[in-house]
């Protein structure tokens, strides 16, 4: 998971795309559970990174690569 997140961040930086990173692993346990549940319901994804451009869900790392 961490490796894919780093790769996604490097890819975005390579293309000079600014991004905001939300690190749910640094949030309280209850908040992490709520966010994971909301992401799963919204996207169907249970893995990370979960990438959005604005309100549009792109997907994970492989989806980002395809999108770019």
N, C-alpha and C positions, 0 to 999 in steps of 0.2 A: 504494500500500500504506500509506504513512504517513498519507495523508489519511483512509483508511477506519478506521485504528486510532484516530486522533484523534476522528473522528466517533463511533465506538463508545464511547470513553471519555467523551465529552460526553453521550451518550445515557444511559449508566449513571449518571453523576453527576446528570443531570436527574431521573432516577427514584430518586435516592438509594440506589442499589445499590452496595454496596462491592465492590471487586474487587482481585485480585492480578494484576499485570502481569508476565509473563515475557518478557523481551526477549532472544530468542535471537540477535539480531544482535550482541549484546555478549559472546557466549560464544565460546570457541575454535572454530575451523573444524570440527574433528572432532565436537564436541558438537552443533553446529548441524546437521550432516548426519544424525547419529543421531536428533535430535529431529524434523527434517523427515520423515525416513523413517518414524518411529513415528507421527507425526500423519497422514501420508498413508495408512498401513495402517489406522489406527484410524478415520479419518474420511472418507477419500477426497478430502479438501481439500488443495490444494497452495498455496493463497493465504492471506493473513493480513488481518485478524485471524482467529483460530480461537477461538471463544468456548465456554466450558464453564460450566454452573451445577452446581457440585459435580462429580460424575463424568459428568453428562449433557452430551453434546456438542450445543450449540445450532446451530452452524454459523458463518457469517460475518456481516458487518454486515447484509445484507438479511434473513437469518434472525433475527437479534437484533431487528430492527425488527418483523418479523412476530410474534415471540414476545411482545414487550411490547405 
